[in-house]
Amino acid sequence: MSKNKKIFLALFVIFMLIMLWIGYDISQRTTFPGSKGNLKERISTEVETEKK
């Protein structure tokens, strides 16, 4: 394998690891839209739970 191919492969692997890390980070900070349910009901339930 030539030197240029090794450099390209190393940069590609680093780039993919960064993209996977960003995707994982974003997925941990957000919720899947289908699992939210009704937003108003969820907020009022959370507020009532915190007051108790």
C-alpha positions, 0 to 999 in steps of 0.5 A, a space after each residue: 500500500 502506498 504512503 498516500 493510500 495509508 494517509 487517506 485511510 487513516 484520515 477516513 477512519 478518523 473522520 468516520 469515528 468523529 461522525 459516529 461520535 457526533 451521531 451518538 451524542 446527538 441521539 443521547 440528547 434527543 428523543 425519538 419523535 414517535 415516543 413522545 406522545 402528547 406534549 401538553 399532557 406530558 409537560 403537565 404530568 411532569 410539572 405535577 410530579 415535580 411539585 409533589 
